[in-house]
Amino acid sequence: MGTTLTAKNAGSIASVFVIAIEGYEFLLTTGLPAAAVTAWAVTDWTQALGGAYVDLDNEQSIDPYAPIGGGGKCVIRVVPTAGDRFGIDTHRKFSGAETQLVESIHRGTGTLKVLSTAAFDASGYVYIGTECISYTGKTSTVGAVPPTFTGVSRGRFSPFKTGRIPETNYAHDHRVTLDPNSVLLQPVVSSLPRVWRGRWVAIYEHRVVDGVLDTHAEAHLAFAGRVVDIEDDGKAVSVECEHVLDVVQSATVGRQLWSANVKDGVYLKEFNSFLMIDSGGQAERLWVVSGTPASAYEMTQGYYTNEDLHARIEAYWAQALIDGDLTGSYSIYVDESGDSPRTVIHWSVSTSFTFIVPDLAAQLMGFGELGNNFGSVWVNDSGNGGARDFLSNFPPVRSIVDKSGIIDNGRLSFEVTDERGTFISQTDSLPAVFDSSIDPTRTWGLFLFDGNVTILAAYTVTGTTIELKNAKLSPVNIGPAYNDDLTSYSVPWDDASPGIPVRQILVLSAPTASFLKLITYSTGTVGHNHESFDALELGAGLAIPGSLLGSTFEASCDALPGATESVVSIIDKTTTLKDLIEGDLILRRAFLNWHNGTLRFGSWRVPTRDAATITLDESNKATPADTTDDHRTHSRESTEWQRPIARIYYDRDITDLSTNDGYRSTVTLEDSTAVDDMGGSGPLVTIKVRNAFGEDAGVGANIKSLIANFLATMPMFSRPGRILTRTITPTLVEQIALGDIVLVTDNTVRDSITGIRSVEEVPAVVVRKSDTPGGGVEGQDKASDPTATVELFVTSFSARPEANYAPTADVDDTYDAGDFDAGYNSLTKVLRCYGYRYGDDGSVIAPLFADAEYFPAGSRVRVTERDPLDGTTPQYWDDIVASQSVDDITLTTGLSGWDSTKAYRVTPDTYGDSTTAQRLKSYQADTADALIENTGAPYLYSGTFGAAQYAENMNSTIGIELPPDLHGTDGAGRDVGTEQALQRTLDNFADDKSAISLPALSNVVMTNTTFVNGWKLLSYTPIFLGTELLSSDVWRELALAPFYRSSDGSTVQLRVSLCRNSPSGATVNTVSLGGILDSATWSTTNTNWEVGTTIEVDCRRKAFSGRAWIVIEGTYKVETRGLALCQESERLYTNNWWVPI
Amino acid sequence: MSRLEAFFTVPAATTVSATNSGGGPTSVSLTAGDYTPTLFVAHLVARLNAVRTPANWSGSLSSTTGLVTLNCTGTWALTFTTAAAGTVIGFASNIGSGAVAVAGTQNARGLWLPACTLTMQGDPISAPEVTDTRTVETPQGGTVTLGGTCKYVHRGLRWSHVARDRVMFGAETTVYASLQSWLRDTQWGRGHAWFTPGSKFQPYWSNGATHAIVGSDLNAGAGATYGWSCAPAISSLEQVTKRADESWIGMLSVELSRITSEG
């Protein structure tokens, strides 16, 4: 019998609300409880309570500068029924059995380890936070295993499920924390529900037919949100809920990011040693040992602060004095009395001393210069009698961070302490630009070190020791340049901070669509909420239940402008989602909204007639029947969003957030005419784009490309707009979404051309929608009235309404059936056109129209030769469409002189010759008077984002062409076919014509006649592959084919490698290749010269400079003259971007 | 005669102990659930007959006196192990061994006998529906109607002449027989523990010689399954009573302005 939503959209409906609260075993309903239970028969719920009243105020709006708005609110009032069950359940906080978790559980954990299970039933439900968990058994303490609930089923009574297929219950994380920076109250496990705030709430509207409710699957999800407040006024319990849009708006990411302190002091390694010699003799060496010291002349390998080191050295000297090896008396300390602190060796009795100190210890104490690693430093002094002080040449430092010195390939390594949060491995998820910097067998992350330097390091745990190893400067330009050697990094003596902080910076890299899915789905339990997109660690995602997202949400992400462009988001601290992506969404003109029971993204579009989905006229205004309303539409010219100047901040430096929140670059966009029209000044909008960097950053969306999109629709908001406010019938509430384009026909609204009341089919954008369904009111017999209003945005930056491109149909030049010849039947005057080259194929916008269907009977058309040899003299005819059917256009006069060797395009005739209906599309003006054929201003079409927009770099089978001049003349239609032809040609220039081709054949035969057991270097040469940024989803390949043979008929191999650096080695045999990007190998026994099979190698990981090296190596008896083919491909594009599993 | 019978909730583990010619004392458990006095007497007798055989137990609730009478063939005795099970039907103490019918000493709780004819605004046979139906209207006269929930409402239930002893607690001739006692028990939560504030009830009206339940056309003649509620609540005796004759205090009129039911 259909669904509630279908019935609701169709007209009058009888319905009741059924409310499901997360973790609560009773449904609430405005109708009869038994009927609700029946309707929810296949769910967890088997019980329901009546007595609910729903006060639902849906309120959504879109704002070009606030892309994540709220969604209204809902208050559920529950009068006491069934023994006041709901009131008791929501207010009983300390009843029933209670224990605590002793071990954290994630969303998939199947056992609950607690302090005690004794007071709990043998089976049943337990509650932790907002989650209800059923169990079938329990154990007591067994050995070291704490009491446990077994047979656990998580997320019982989940109003929203996960996004898995099939869907599963939605559970939560419950963390047992030992972090001293956390409140150490562990999760309570109770036999009765205790926590209500934060529970997810679903309010379903069920149609009622003859007392029977639509099933849960057929019902309409009217509200989704979470409990924010529970109130009891002595008569009933009120549950206030926030809308899921508000949940998203305030949600944070980047919680629990890993942080720690670098261990203070200096790390002394095994085999380091100190030696003291004075005028009386030479002490034994003081050795650093890996184990427990065996004597006073040994010290343990590890970290030593200055204070630690001084104590240990003084003990060494004292022991040497006791042993009679030294004669002098020595002490060591830091003197802070001067302008600059110095380490002082106070000595007496002897007449000279020499103290040999390991270099890192010497640097710590100021005896050696930082960064100078000579193995050891000699400290000596001499003098006659009396006490003397020897001062270090340099100030001591608090810490020498590097523990490895020059050992770890010049990279920084250090141990940390005071670890907090959870380290998130990003080995597999760092942007491609990092790939050459990491060893994939280790666990990598990006860190902010000492609040000053961003480093890329491997996180290593050995027993209880936690180290960051192999650290190097971040290859991504997100902080200030740090030019010194990291291994010499030290912390000054006067740095009084509690520790040297190091914390992880999360880098999320994915195409925009995937990024948004990852952020919204991820719960921290991989795969819990979605098979693919629940992949980020706890705190890195929003954990919105998947059933609120689903395929609709995912499709909306995919349809966003720039959905395939990469986003690299750097999360350096707890951040609201709003702050994280607001700038990106604004630049993409995108917004989040709630419609038909799911979250989805939408995007601003220029209102055009063609894009309209519904007509709003008098027939669908509505007010409560017993009220007096004149049904007038309110209209105002609004400057609310008018921002003729936009200042965009980007290129954020996370190490200097105190200055302008870290943004280093700005660009200001101005609609100068709009500013002048406002009297010379206009309001400014500031847009901070966290995830956009400069062209040379090597990561993320290029700010230039984002700005280009933004500019295209800027006139919508740089000039005043008109806002119309009117009512709509309840039937339209779920049929109209924010951002939809509607046609307004209203005789109370003034026309912007004539000034007279009455407009007809003016396109407008729905920018606000509010409704309340009304319904029963507690204690009253009269129901509250339903109301619904919308606000509509009409642009006024042109006196003429905006319009779409003029249509195009390409004649099918391959169609020769019957009397057709290259797509034209001269006997019937019928043109056969290609079906869906420029129209939509129906997958995005229904209904489906073939290209030819945009030229109905009566249309005036121009049939023009495509890609003529001479653009000034193309062959063309003007004609009138006699009839039209599917892909066929029947002409009135016919095309005399049809040339079947050519291809043709059908477009509208010139403006003057076109029909009135055709003139609603875009036509071109000349530059002389900016008027179309001297008659009127052209339509100001603008960038309209959407899934159907032309995507650059899409491989096309149509081919390139140079459009004839008459497509660009005064009065010509601005047709979509010519626009795309130009775009394809430009694409071709960028993707094919500019690709590198570097065949390199030598007149000298290069051969390996000496090295039998491996590869011999035969040739290497640099190749410039351009500085364009390639990524995991847009890249090029290099097609290679060698010219080679076997000199004696034996099997020989030739290997060509594309390398980041030039090869190195002492000989040409088995050289060390400089970072192989990709390689290919050919094999032959042919003694005649041949060109090897073409093999494509991946060249996206070239150096920033664009340079790479082609290295040719061969096995014994191979001969080659080099590469017969070395051809870079066009840019390649895929949807197979990185999706973490 | 018309009457009001309120529902009360028998808790789990409610028992009586019965002795009769078949033996005893035998513990008889009563089924937890919601009962009116009439339903409870019937349930008690049924349980006694089921458990303490031979099944010669009988019981009745007088529609004139409000007293419950229990009996069994031969010598019998009944101990209200759960004391509330006795007090709710007017037995302030256990029934000792004997061979005769025994009547309670107090009016059954939740039962009010006004000894007066019930009149009301609507038809007592029916249960008038009140829905949340609402309509919006377009400028052109089109309408969209929403609705879905339904409740049943009666107004103006009136007993025009009720003797003072059936209204005022202080004038009671049978303990708990007054409207004031009924309100204390069933509406205000100030009386017997088995009632809750705002307890639902079944009104009966005189249909010729028989007593018929108000709204009997619901549920195939069975009436409202869970009874009716006073809405708005009765917060005082004064709210529902006034002198039938201004000059005399012996007779009062009682009016419940509005009662609702979910059917």
Interface residues (C-beta under 8 A of the other chain):
Chain A: G11 S12 I13 A14 S15 V16 T30 G31 L32 G50 P80 G83 D84 R207 V208 E618 S619 N620 K621 A622 T623 P624 A625 H631 T729 P730 T731 P773 G774 G775 G776 G779 D781 A783 S784 D785 P786 T787
Chain B: T9 V130 T131 D132 T133 R134 T135 V136 E137 T138 P139 Q140 G142 T143 V144 T145 L146 G147 G148 T149 V153 T196 G198 A231 P232 E262 G263
